[in-house]
Amino acid sequence: MQRERTARLFMNNRSQAVRLPKEFEFSVSEVYVHREGEKIVLSPRPSSWHAYLAEGPVAPDDFMEGVEDLPLQERVI
């Protein structure tokens, strides 16, 4: 089991910032942040669409199951 580490919080102008220990350093310049209950979770933000599509979530094979196509529209030109 990994040893739990402590990170320092500090104020940067009017924003709160976190100083992460070296072993938690991100290799990107931006991260996503969201809450899970009382936890705040940081995850790397991909630097491009290519990186996002390569690393991002994958839709399950049945994600469109049960979705009906809309009827074709007749248009007058």
C-alpha positions as CSV (number, residue, x, y, z in Angstrom):
1,M,0.0,0.0,0.0
2,Q,1.3,3.5,-0.9
3,R,2.1,5.9,1.9
4,E,-0.3,8.8,2.1
5,R,1.3,12.1,1.4
6,T,0.3,15.7,2.4
7,A,0.1,18.6,-0.1
8,R,0.3,22.3,0.9
9,L,-2.4,24.7,0.2
10,F,-1.6,28.4,-0.4
11,M,-3.2,31.5,-1.7
12,N,-2.2,32.7,-5.2
13,N,-3.7,36.2,-5.5
14,R,-7.4,35.5,-4.8
15,S,-7.3,31.7,-5.7
16,Q,-6.4,28.8,-3.5
17,A,-3.6,26.6,-5.0
18,V,-2.1,23.2,-4.1
19,R,1.6,22.5,-4.0
20,L,1.9,18.8,-4.9
21,P,4.8,16.5,-3.8
22,K,7.2,15.8,-6.6
23,E,6.0,12.2,-7.2
24,F,2.5,13.5,-8.0
25,E,3.8,16.0,-10.7
26,F,1.6,16.1,-13.8
27,S,3.2,16.0,-17.3
28,V,0.6,18.4,-18.7
29,S,0.0,22.2,-18.1
30,E,-3.8,21.9,-17.3
31,V,-5.9,19.4,-15.3
32,Y,-9.6,18.7,-15.0
33,V,-11.0,19.1,-11.4
34,H,-14.2,17.7,-10.0
35,R,-15.7,16.6,-6.7
36,E,-16.5,13.1,-5.6
37,G,-18.4,13.6,-2.3
38,E,-15.8,15.3,0.0
39,K,-12.9,14.6,-2.3
40,I,-11.5,16.9,-5.0
41,V,-10.1,14.9,-7.9
42,L,-7.5,16.2,-10.4
43,S,-6.9,14.4,-13.7
44,P,-4.7,15.3,-16.7
45,R,-6.4,17.3,-19.4
46,P,-5.3,16.0,-22.8
47,S,-3.3,18.5,-24.8
48,S,-5.2,17.8,-28.1
49,W,-8.2,16.1,-29.5
50,H,-5.9,13.3,-30.8
51,A,-4.6,12.7,-27.3
52,Y,-8.2,12.8,-25.9
53,L,-9.5,10.3,-28.4
54,A,-6.5,8.0,-27.8
55,E,-6.8,8.1,-24.0
56,G,-10.4,9.2,-23.3
57,P,-13.5,7.2,-22.5
58,V,-14.7,4.6,-24.9
59,A,-18.4,4.2,-25.6
60,P,-19.8,0.7,-25.0
61,D,-20.8,-1.3,-28.1
62,D,-24.5,-1.0,-27.2
63,F,-24.6,2.7,-26.5
64,M,-26.9,3.4,-29.5
65,E,-29.1,0.4,-28.8
66,G,-32.8,1.3,-28.6
67,V,-32.3,4.7,-30.3
68,E,-34.6,5.2,-33.2
69,D,-33.7,7.1,-36.3
70,L,-35.8,10.2,-37.0
71,P,-38.0,10.1,-40.0
72,L,-36.7,11.9,-43.1
73,Q,-37.9,15.4,-43.6
74,E,-39.5,16.6,-46.8
75,R,-38.1,19.9,-47.8
76,V,-39.5,22.3,-50.4
77,I,-36.9,24.3,-52.3
